[in-house]
């Protein structure tokens, strides 16, 4: 039980703020996720201006599919998520490293 609480605390500390999703679009092996609020933490030069509120998630990997399950769960429960950036871009859009769902 202690490990779970400790890990939960560590993960919570790495995320900057809650994100509410306005749109999800899936094309091939990528999910394009648009958030309602403007991004406040992204300073990546590779992000194009029209895509600033958008994230991209590679759902072609097992980790990406796991993150996608958390994303769809959050949408179904109408809960905000926390997104950790991979600090890189794909197609001019900020790539997601991790998605977390908290109460």
Secondary structure as UniProt FT lines:
FT   HELIX           2..14
FT   STRAND          18..19
FT   STRAND          21..27
FT   TURN            28..29
FT   STRAND          30..35
FT   TURN            45..46
FT   HELIX           49..51
FT   TURN            52..53
FT   STRAND          54..58
FT   TURN            59..60
FT   HELIX           62..77
FT   STRAND          81..90
FT   TURN            91..92
FT   STRAND          93..101
//
